[in-house]
Structure formats: C-alpha cells, structure tokens
C-alpha cells in the first residue's frame, strides 16, 4: 500500500512540475497540456511495471510448482 501511495505522489509531483515549466514557458494552455501528457505517460509506465511484476510472479509460481512436483 505504501508503494502505491508513493507512486501516486510521484505522478502528481511530476505533473505539477511539468505544469509549472509549461506555464512559465508558454502559458496556461501549454502548462495544462504538459501536465496531462505527464500524467498519461506516468500512468502508462506504472501500469506496464505492474503488469511486468505480475508476469514475473506468475513465472516464479510456475517454476516453484514444477520444482515441487519433481520432488
């Protein structure tokens, strides 16, 4: 649960930083665009990480199951 909170906080901080940079460079619309782009890319990245971890756990489960069957 702590990891989920930390990842969510990182997503929000990155979006806020990119919003401020975009706002300072071009204005409100560009800042909102940068924040939305940051959130979508961060969420996609973390979704991919979660899927990869789930696949890795499944591989380990299958591996240990086959080892247990051999014994």
Secondary structure, 3 states (H helix, E strand, C coil): CHHHHHHHHHHHHHHHHHHHHHHHHCCHHHHHHHHHHHHHHHHHHHHHHHHHHHHHHHHHHHHHHHHHHHC
